[in-house]
Amino acid sequence: MSTRLVDTPAARDALCAALRDAPWIAFDTEFLRARSYYPRLCLLQVATPEVVACVDPLRLDDLDPVFDVLLDPRHLLVMHSGEQDLEILYHETGRLPRRVFDTQVAGAVLGLGDQVSYAAAVEAMLGPKLGKAHTRTDWSRRPLAPGQLTYAADDVRFLRDLYVVQRDALAAKGRTDWLDDDLAELLSEDRYRVRPETTWRRVKGKGRCTGAALARLQAAAAWREREAMLADTPRRWVLDDGPLIDLVERDPKDAKAIARLGIDGAAGRRLAEALDAARALPPARWPAHAFRRALSPEEEAAVDRLLEAAAAIAEAEGIAPPALATRAQVKRLVAGDDDCALRRGWRAALLHDAVIEVLGALEGGRVSRDR
């Protein structure tokens, strides 16, 4: 089946008509973001059993008809490791699809390993070995060579076949609903909505700041995020993490002092205002580090026992152990976090007996010591 190159309004409209009644659409994107805050969409690939197409957003002024089809609630969108593709959809439209199928998530419960690559999943389940010749292509350059289009189209050409094989395999194993929780998390708007006030939590070296300094870090990190968004530039180009921490610790008191650190003009004045607002916060409104309590030696031993049990269960079920339970998840469970993933869905069902046994023994040991 030949690949359509969609780079005119007429071709776009014809593609939308061809996709409109499809029950599912395989979907992928090529984008750049090394020099920008927001991902720059350079190519959009779609496929159904009858169609394989590459849509060129750099040649089309209006992609809304394509987005409307993709986001039609009647359609299931099929992706592989689709978080970045969903981020692009959300950035371009402010919307997310109603239903998705992620072949990486499905691969984990079908024994392909945790976070299996697209090429590895295709080779394991379909046979073809995909080439890597255009892995580092600059997708913003035009014209696109035939080999580049073939490479991009393969990202959905085999994805549609992978979906059908995985869908049928999940049904045969009675695991279709195992994906529900993980796919629902992918479709949470909180995952893609930027909240500048929370970005301090991702700053390297934040542990050096406490109390009032942490309030200043929250304000400075939020300022940096907004500046990056405003200029559509990587946040590290505004101010990298190390200099950001240094600035917070120096605590410059006005725009002149900030200018001496290399941040001047309107950006410097906005930063001075943000730091002033942080200094005015009462201690009750200062942010705090989310430190988890340290586990006792007995609890650490319980973590090891649960991980061993989970690995045995995963092997028996043909699942990659990290797809069933990670050490971080087991630690949260042992620490008493009832909102962790191991308390929900198929993971909770598979681990139920092991959790009862290990946590019961742990609690029994606590009671014995208290007597």
C-alpha positions as CSV (number, residue, x, y, z in Angstrom):
1,M,0.0,0.0,0.0
2,S,1.4,3.4,-1.0
3,T,1.9,6.3,1.4
4,R,-0.1,9.4,0.9
5,L,1.8,12.7,1.3
6,V,-0.8,15.2,2.5
7,D,0.5,18.7,1.9
8,T,-2.4,20.6,0.3
9,P,-5.8,21.5,1.6
10,A,-7.5,19.2,-1.0
11,A,-5.3,16.2,0.0
12,R,-6.0,17.0,3.7
13,D,-9.8,17.1,3.1
14,A,-9.6,13.8,1.2
15,L,-7.7,12.2,4.0
16,C,-10.2,13.3,6.6
17,A,-13.0,11.8,4.5
18,A,-11.1,8.5,4.3
19,L,-10.5,8.5,8.1
20,R,-13.8,9.7,9.3
21,D,-15.5,6.3,9.6
22,A,-12.5,4.3,10.8
23,P,-13.1,2.6,14.2
24,W,-9.4,3.2,15.1
25,I,-6.5,5.2,13.8
26,A,-2.8,4.5,14.3
27,F,-1.1,7.8,15.1
28,D,2.4,9.1,15.5
29,T,4.3,12.4,15.2
30,E,7.7,13.7,14.3
31,F,8.7,16.9,16.2
32,L,11.5,19.1,17.4
33,R,11.9,20.8,20.7
34,A,15.7,21.1,21.3
35,R,15.5,24.9,20.7
36,S,12.0,25.6,21.9
37,Y,9.8,25.2,25.0
38,Y,6.9,23.8,23.1
39,P,7.3,20.8,20.8
40,R,7.3,21.9,17.1
41,L,5.1,19.5,15.1
42,C,6.9,18.7,11.9
43,L,5.1,15.6,10.6
44,L,1.9,13.7,11.5
45,Q,1.4,10.1,10.5
46,V,-1.8,8.1,10.5
47,A,-2.9,4.7,9.3
48,T,-6.0,2.5,9.2
49,P,-6.4,-0.9,7.5
50,E,-7.0,1.0,4.2
51,V,-4.8,4.2,4.5
52,V,-1.2,5.1,5.3
53,A,-0.5,8.9,5.2
54,C,2.0,11.5,6.3
55,V,0.5,14.9,6.9
56,D,2.9,17.9,6.5
57,P,2.0,20.6,9.0
58,L,4.7,22.9,7.6
59,R,2.9,23.0,4.3
60,L,-0.6,23.3,5.7
61,D,-2.0,26.4,7.3
62,D,-4.9,24.7,8.9
63,L,-4.7,21.3,10.6
64,D,-8.0,21.6,12.6
65,P,-9.9,19.2,10.2
66,V,-7.2,16.5,10.9
67,F,-7.3,17.2,14.7
68,D,-11.1,17.0,14.7
69,V,-11.0,13.6,13.1
70,L,-8.3,12.3,15.5
71,L,-10.2,13.6,18.5
72,D,-13.6,12.4,17.4
73,P,-14.8,10.3,20.4
74,R,-15.9,7.5,18.0
75,H,-12.2,6.9,17.2
76,L,-9.7,4.9,19.2
77,L,-6.2,6.3,18.8
78,V,-3.4,3.7,18.6
79,M,0.1,4.9,19.7
80,H,3.4,3.5,20.9
81,S,4.7,5.3,24.0
82,G,2.2,8.0,23.2
83,E,2.7,10.5,26.0
84,Q,4.7,13.0,23.8
85,D,2.2,12.6,20.9
86,L,-0.7,13.3,23.3
87,E,1.3,16.3,24.7
88,I,1.4,17.7,21.1
89,L,-2.3,17.1,20.6
90,Y,-3.0,18.9,23.9
91,H,-0.7,21.8,23.0
92,E,-2.2,22.2,19.5
93,T,-5.8,21.8,20.4
94,G,-6.3,22.0,24.2
95,R,-8.0,18.6,24.0
96,L,-7.2,14.9,24.4
97,P,-8.8,11.9,22.8
98,R,-11.5,9.9,24.7
99,R,-9.9,6.5,24.0
100,V,-6.4,5.4,23.4
101,F,-4.4,2.1,23.0
102,D,-0.7,2.2,23.7
103,T,1.2,-0.7,22.3
104,Q,4.1,-0.2,24.8
105,V,1.7,-0.5,27.7
106,A,0.1,-3.6,26.1
107,G,3.5,-5.0,25.4
108,A,4.3,-5.0,29.1
109,V,1.4,-7.2,30.0
110,L,2.1,-9.5,27.0
111,G,5.7,-10.3,28.1
112,L,7.6,-8.0,25.8
113,G,9.4,-6.3,28.7
114,D,8.9,-3.0,30.5
115,Q,9.0,0.1,28.2
116,V,9.7,-2.0,25.1
117,S,10.7,0.1,22.1
118,Y,8.6,0.3,19.0
119,A,11.2,-1.5,16.8
120,A,11.6,-4.3,19.4
121,A,7.8,-4.8,19.7
122,V,7.4,-4.9,15.9
123,E,10.2,-7.4,15.6
124,A,9.0,-9.6,18.4
125,M,5.3,-9.7,17.4
126,L,5.4,-9.2,13.6
127,G,8.8,-10.2,12.4
128,P,10.2,-7.2,10.4
129,K,13.3,-5.5,11.6
130,L,12.9,-1.8,11.2
131,G,15.8,0.4,9.9
132,K,17.4,3.2,11.9
133,A,18.8,5.3,9.1
134,H,16.6,8.3,9.8
135,T,16.6,8.2,13.6
136,R,18.3,11.6,13.9
137,T,16.5,13.3,10.9
138,D,15.8,17.0,11.2
139,W,12.1,16.7,10.4
140,S,11.8,20.5,9.9
141,R,13.8,20.5,6.7
142,R,12.1,20.4,3.4
143,P,11.7,18.7,1.0
144,L,11.5,15.3,2.7
145,A,13.3,12.6,0.8
146,P,11.4,9.4,-0.2
147,G,13.4,7.4,2.4
148,Q,12.4,9.8,5.1
149,L,8.7,9.4,4.2
150,T,9.0,5.6,4.2
151,Y,10.7,5.7,7.6
152,A,8.0,7.9,9.0
153,A,5.2,5.9,7.5
154,D,6.6,2.7,8.9
155,D,5.9,4.2,12.4
156,V,2.2,3.7,11.7
157,R,2.2,1.1,8.9
158,F,3.4,-1.6,11.4
159,L,1.7,0.0,14.4
160,R,-1.7,-0.8,13.0
161,D,-0.7,-4.5,12.6
162,L,0.9,-4.5,16.0
163,Y,-2.4,-3.2,17.5
164,V,-4.5,-5.9,15.9
165,V,-2.1,-8.7,17.1
166,Q,-1.9,-7.2,20.6
167,R,-5.6,-6.7,20.8
168,D,-6.3,-10.3,19.9
169,A,-3.6,-11.6,22.3
170,L,-5.0,-9.6,25.2
171,A,-8.5,-10.9,24.5
172,A,-7.2,-14.5,24.3
173,K,-5.5,-14.1,27.7
174,G,-8.4,-12.3,29.3
175,R,-6.3,-9.2,29.9
176,T,-8.1,-6.6,27.8
177,D,-9.1,-4.6,30.9
178,W,-5.6,-4.8,32.4
179,L,-4.7,-1.7,30.5
180,D,-7.5,0.5,31.8
181,D,-5.7,2.2,34.7
182,D,-2.5,2.9,32.8
183,L,-4.3,4.3,29.8
184,A,-6.6,6.4,32.0
185,E,-3.5,8.0,33.5
186,L,-2.2,8.8,30.0
187,L,-5.5,10.7,29.3
188,S,-5.3,12.8,32.5
189,E,-5.2,16.5,31.6
190,D,-3.0,17.1,34.7
191,R,-0.3,15.3,32.9
192,Y,-0.1,17.9,30.2
193,R,-1.2,21.1,31.8
194,V,1.7,23.3,32.9
195,R,1.6,24.6,36.4
196,P,4.6,26.9,36.9
197,E,4.2,27.0,40.7
198,T,5.0,23.3,40.9
199,T,8.1,23.3,38.7
200,W,10.5,23.8,41.7
201,R,10.0,20.2,42.5
202,R,12.0,19.2,39.4
203,V,15.0,21.6,40.1
204,K,18.2,19.7,40.7
205,G,19.7,20.8,44.0
206,K,16.4,21.9,45.5
207,G,17.3,20.0,48.7
208,R,19.7,22.8,49.6
209,C,16.8,25.1,50.1
210,T,14.4,25.1,53.1
211,G,11.9,27.5,54.7
212,A,12.0,31.0,53.2
213,A,14.6,29.9,50.6
214,L,12.3,27.2,49.3
215,A,9.6,29.8,49.0
216,R,12.0,31.9,46.9
217,L,12.9,28.9,44.8
218,Q,9.2,28.2,44.1
219,A,8.8,31.8,42.9
220,A,12.0,31.8,40.9
221,A,11.3,28.5,39.2
222,A,7.7,29.6,38.3
223,W,9.2,32.9,36.9
224,R,11.7,30.8,34.8
225,E,8.9,28.6,33.5
226,R,6.7,31.6,32.5
227,E,9.7,33.3,30.8
228,A,10.4,30.1,28.8
229,M,6.8,29.8,27.8
230,L,6.6,33.5,26.8
231,A,9.8,33.2,24.6
232,D,9.1,29.6,23.5
233,T,12.6,28.7,24.5
234,P,14.0,25.8,26.7
235,R,13.9,26.7,30.4
236,R,17.6,26.1,30.7
237,W,18.2,28.9,28.2
238,V,16.4,31.2,30.6
239,L,18.4,30.0,33.6
240,D,19.8,26.6,34.3
241,D,19.2,24.8,37.6
242,G,22.6,25.5,39.1
243,P,22.5,29.3,38.6
244,L,18.8,29.2,39.7
245,I,19.8,27.7,43.0
246,D,22.7,30.2,43.4
247,L,20.4,33.1,42.7
248,V,17.9,31.9,45.3
249,E,20.6,31.5,47.9
250,R,22.1,35.0,47.2
251,D,18.6,36.5,47.6
252,P,19.0,39.7,45.5
253,K,16.6,42.3,46.9
254,D,15.8,44.4,43.8
255,A,16.0,44.6,40.0
256,K,19.4,46.2,40.1
257,A,20.9,43.4,42.2
258,I,19.3,40.9,39.8
259,A,20.7,42.7,36.8
260,R,24.2,42.3,38.3
261,L,23.6,38.5,38.1
262,G,22.9,38.8,34.4
263,I,19.1,39.1,34.3
264,D,17.9,42.6,33.4
265,G,15.2,44.4,31.6
266,A,11.5,43.4,31.9
267,A,12.5,39.8,32.8
268,G,14.6,41.0,35.7
269,R,11.8,43.2,37.0
270,R,9.4,40.3,36.8
271,L,11.8,38.2,38.8
272,A,12.2,40.9,41.4
273,E,8.4,41.1,41.8
274,A,8.2,37.3,42.1
275,L,10.9,37.2,44.8
276,D,9.2,40.1,46.7
277,A,5.9,38.2,46.7
278,A,7.7,35.1,48.0
279,R,9.3,37.1,50.9
280,A,5.9,38.4,51.9
281,L,4.5,34.9,52.3
282,P,3.8,33.8,55.9
283,P,5.6,30.6,56.9
284,A,2.4,28.6,56.8
285,R,2.3,29.1,53.0
286,W,5.9,28.1,52.4
287,P,6.3,25.0,50.3
288,A,7.8,21.9,51.8
289,H,9.8,19.0,50.5
290,A,7.7,15.8,50.1
291,F,10.1,13.6,52.1
292,R,8.8,10.0,52.5
293,R,9.5,8.4,55.9
294,A,12.4,6.0,56.0
295,L,11.4,2.4,56.2
296,S,12.5,0.3,59.2
297,P,14.8,-2.7,58.6
298,E,11.8,-5.0,59.0
299,E,9.9,-3.0,56.4
300,E,12.8,-3.0,54.0
301,A,12.9,-6.8,54.4
302,A,9.2,-6.9,53.6
303,V,9.9,-4.9,50.4
304,D,12.5,-7.5,49.4
305,R,10.1,-10.4,50.0
306,L,7.2,-8.7,48.1
307,L,9.5,-8.0,45.2
308,E,10.6,-11.7,45.1
309,A,7.0,-12.8,45.2
310,A,6.1,-10.3,42.5
311,A,8.9,-11.5,40.3
312,A,7.7,-15.1,40.6
313,I,4.2,-14.1,39.8
314,A,5.3,-12.1,36.8
315,E,7.3,-15.0,35.5
316,A,4.4,-17.4,35.8
317,E,2.1,-14.9,34.0
318,G,4.6,-14.1,31.3
319,I,4.9,-10.4,32.4
320,A,8.0,-8.3,32.8
321,P,8.5,-7.9,36.6
322,P,8.8,-4.1,36.5
323,A,5.5,-4.0,34.7
324,L,3.9,-5.7,37.6
325,A,5.7,-4.0,40.5
326,T,8.7,-1.7,40.9
327,R,10.7,-1.3,44.1
328,A,9.4,2.3,44.4
329,Q,5.8,1.1,44.2
330,V,6.4,-1.7,46.7
331,K,8.0,0.8,49.1
332,R,4.9,3.0,48.9
333,L,2.7,0.0,49.6
334,V,4.7,-1.1,52.6
335,A,4.8,2.4,53.9
336,G,1.0,2.4,54.0
337,D,0.2,4.4,50.8
338,D,-3.2,2.9,49.8
339,D,-3.3,5.1,46.7
340,C,-0.4,3.4,45.0
341,A,-0.8,1.5,41.7
342,L,-0.4,-1.9,43.5
343,R,-3.7,-1.3,45.3
344,R,-5.7,-1.1,42.0
345,G,-6.7,-3.2,39.1
346,W,-4.9,-6.2,37.7
347,R,-1.8,-5.6,39.8
348,A,-3.8,-5.7,43.0
349,A,-5.5,-8.9,41.9
350,L,-2.3,-10.7,41.0
351,L,-0.5,-9.6,44.1
352,H,-3.3,-10.0,46.6
353,D,-2.2,-13.1,48.3
354,A,1.4,-12.1,48.5
355,V,0.5,-8.7,49.9
356,I,-1.7,-10.3,52.6
357,E,1.0,-12.7,53.6
358,V,3.9,-10.3,53.7
359,L,2.1,-7.4,55.3
360,G,0.3,-9.7,57.7
361,A,3.7,-11.1,58.8
362,L,5.1,-7.6,59.1
363,E,2.2,-6.4,61.2
364,G,2.4,-9.5,63.4
365,G,6.1,-8.8,64.1
366,R,5.1,-5.2,65.1
367,V,2.5,-6.6,67.5
368,S,5.0,-9.1,69.0
369,R,7.5,-6.4,69.7
370,D,4.9,-4.1,71.3
371,R,3.9,-6.8,73.9
